[in-house]
Amino acid sequence: MQCQNLNSSSNLYPNLIHESLDPKSKKYLATYFCEGCFEHEECINSSNVEQFLAISRQLHHDKLQYECENFLRNNSLCRRLSLGPKSKNEASRYQLMFIGNREDRPSGPLVCHLYDCRKNFQKICQIPELSGVGAGCAVCCLQDHGYDAPHVYVSGGGKCSGDVYHCDIVLNKRKRCSKRLVKGRSLHCMTCVQNKLYVFGGKNNKGEVICSIEEFTSKRHSWKIVGNLEVAVHSACAIKHDNKIYVFGGILDNGKETPNVQVYDPQTKTCKILTSLPFPTSEGQAVVRNGKIFVACGNGRLVSYDPDSNQNVICTHMPVCCTNFAMFAEKEGIFFAGGKTLNDDNALKTVYVYSPETCTWHVTDRDLSSPLSVYGNCSVEIPADYGLVPFFS
């Protein structure tokens, strides 16, 4: 499979994709649209599944899309990837996936699923100190370098709360901070630059979209407004790169998704629109790998964005369309864990990895211990000489 450039017309028009199919695949597809099913299992195969999937998405044909995603999940296009153990002196890296205490579980403690990215270790921990956290919260680890002590913060959510919770990983202490957000919000995004936390956008308790940007420093130990988004959004995703913060997509005040890529410079306190993604998106995730930002969307699309050239490249589609997944980068590639499927609303336990070098997907040999619909996640790196396990040490 090859990565697809933004300018490729075959990504945009179903008729052009159809013309690229071989005669047999065209016949299989025509029969499927007439009969509502394939004549036999071999009708969908490794040579046509990508085109079938692209056509299904352009035509919003949910059943065909599900058939394609199911094929990708279970065939050789997602070959099993065995993850080797970490080296003796390598730092431990955990992905913290927060679940529970959401709209479908209105009470009870917040639950954190720990997934060790570098060896076969998982744990589930209840965090009663964070029982007040509600839907739409944001999670971030304040740790600019791997040798810094990690501090995990959870902000907002619920009824657009201004509450902020602090988890000290080294001392294993959790508490609600005395200083709250200036503006209570939910469905916002949060990240850190140079040991400062930043929150962007979201919605207030009146359902209005917020444009303000807030900053938190441990020295000042309080929040203050330090600017505004160029375009107010909620349900966007944000990532730090080269001491700037990139905000991708989101939902506007009129309820429509936007493809905007906004960048905030903490030094100048200014925000501007840089470019647009090839399609509107919301509820996505973003990670940085080898100088490029990879943005994953709930509709199964994956885009590589180059901050230096300000260009997008559409990557090979994700094996399954889902929201509420965790995303993180490791040496093997970009990992996707858990999620909630769009077709049947089921939670997933499969852990996929995408290789940007070959534009291919694999299934890892380390599934989650249980299916998870993830509502907030962050990476925590523990130096080898610390010997700590978050929330258990």
Secondary structure, 3 states (H helix, E strand, C coil): CCCEECCCHHHCCHHHHHHCCCHHHHHHHHHHHHHCCCCCHHHCCCCCHHHHHHHHHHCCCHHHHHHHHHHHHHCCCEEEECCCCCCCCCCEEEEEEEECCCCCCCCCCEEEEEEECCCCCEEEEEEHHHCCCCCCCEEEEECCCCCCCCEEEEECCCCCCCCEEEEECCCCEEEECCCCCCCCCECCEEEEECCEEEEECCECCCCCECCEEEEEECCCCEEEEEEECCCCCECCEEEEECCEEEEECCECCCCCEEEEEEEEECCCCEEEEEEEEEEEECCCEEEEECCEEEEECCCCCEEEEECCCCEEEECCCCCCCEECCEEEEECCEEEEECCEECCCCCEECCEEEEECCCCEEEEECCCCCCCECCCEEEEEEECCCCCCCCCCC
